[in-house]
Amino acid sequence: CIAPVNAGLQYVAFFPAITLAAVVGGLWPGIFATMIGLSLATFIFTAPYYSFSIEAIETSFWSNIVFLMDGLIVCSSIEAMHRYRARYAAELKEAQYQLARVDALNKSLDEFTYIAAHDLKEPLRGIHNYASFLKEDCAAQLDESSKQYIDSIQRLAERLSTLIDTLLSYSRLGAVELINKPVDVDAVVDAVAKDLNRLWTKEGIALRRTGRLGMVQGNAIHIGEVFQNLFSNAAKYNDKPSKWIEVGCDHSSTPPVFYVRDNGIGIAPHHHENVFRIFKRLHEQNKYGGGVGAGLTIVKRIVERYRGRIWLESTPGEGTVFYFTLGE
């Protein structure tokens, strides 16, 4: 209230009622309460008391002006708050509707992907089997060129089967319920390294650890899949005589930032986003051990399902670092 001290408590006493009327009813009930308070303060609670006269109006004229301005300011402010709240509620409702719609569309898309990929497996298996029958039963009647064609059919069928299996795995990530339990990331990395140890020994790859990785909330299987794909990529795309992979965690950030660094071939800047696209390979099919180009796509989806993010820094010819977080 900005009323002067000499205005008396008769004005101040009405502001709770004005505020309540504006909060409950809005602008016009608040203004109505202001006018009632103005009349009572002027003619009932200001000397000469209980006097409905010109003298009473003249005596309290400036105090009434201040009181009226205060009342209008309070009512207008509360009305603005009502409008803001209504707009916020409408926007929140629309956002929740759109989020539910997106979730439903994603679920439908995942279901469609799963069904379509599953149904493709049967005819593809038939193509591969009939090509095998043709090669075995008619071997005497086939020349070398025909045998090579059949080998190509079988090889392409196997590749397509691998693509479908990857697509099925990718679609299942959207349907699997997230599990948030304490996970020892060091134990996860130990298990992944043990699984890949035979390959690393053969290729002469060294795994470096920089301190403890700590604990996170999540699913050990999902987190293991993230590290396995990042390790496999780091090992595959490396042409150095002495290959190494380094894994660590920056605990000074919130949330902690994990990283996997290598001294491999690196990735050009204009391909930093492409590497996360499904079935997108940056090299020829049979170069650097082949593959279908879905590992990093699966990594990105798992990380984002745990409300984290993943990004990379790379220098072509020197190596790449993948950073990621798990949770907000």
Buried (B, 14 or more C-beta within 10 A) or exposed (E): BEBEEEBBEBBBEBBEBBBBBBBEBBBEBBBBBBEBBBEBBBBEBBEEEEBEEEEBBEBBEEBBEBBBEBBBEBBBEBBEEBEEEEEEEEEEEEEEEEEEEEEEEEEEEBEEBBEEBEEBBEEBEEBBEEBBEBBEEEEEEBEEEBBEBBEEBBEBBEEBBBBBBBBBEBBEBBEEEEEEEEBBBBEBBEBBBEEBEEEBEEEEBEBEBEEEBEEBBBBBEBBBBBBBBBBBBBBBBBEBEEBBBBBBBEEEEEBBBBBBBBBBBBBEEEBBEBBBBBEBBBEEEEEBEBBBBBBBBBBBBBBEBBEBBBBBBBEEEEBBBBBBBBBE
